[in-house]
């Protein structure tokens, strides 16, 4: 029986730890910008630097 009580205590600690790491809309927007728009900007810079958009 004591092992069951310790399992309940561990789950409550895990739940409390998850409450501390909440995703806010601001952090979600930053992550979407970095991983969504960031690579597109880097690809455009790379293509411009290699002359991809220059007329032959």
SULSUL-V608014 format. One record per pair of residues at least 24 apart in sequence whose ideal C-beta (glycine too) atoms are under 6 Angstrom apart, sorted by the first residue. I is the first residue (numbers start at 1). J is the second residue. If there is no record, write none. Layout:
i = <I I>
j = <J J>
This chain:
none
